[in-house]
C-alpha cells in the first residue's frame, strides 16, 4: 500500500490542479485509477501519474489531479475552509484502500 505524504494547499479561485505525492514499493506495478475525498464527497480527475524519485526498494510518485470539473466556484465553495484528512484510492487491479 502506498503512503501518501501530508500536503498543505490553499485552494482558492483560479486553482485548478494540485499534485499529491506518495511513497510506493519500487516493484509495485499497480497504477491509481481514481481517488475520492470522503470528507467533501468529491472525486477529482487524475491527469498524470509520475515517478519523481526512484531509490532502492521505493519510489516517490506523484499524481496531478484536476480539482475543477465544470464551474470552479462550486468546487471552491465546497472545499473552502475544509481540512481533508482522508483519501480513498482505487487501483487498476480493483484494489481499494
Secondary structure as UniProt FT lines:
FT   STRAND          3..4
FT   TURN            13..14
FT   STRAND          17..25
FT   TURN            26..27
FT   STRAND          32..37
FT   TURN            38..41
FT   STRAND          45..55
FT   TURN            56..57
FT   STRAND          58..66
FT   HELIX           72..79
FT   TURN            80..81
FT   STRAND          88..91
FT   TURN            92..93
//
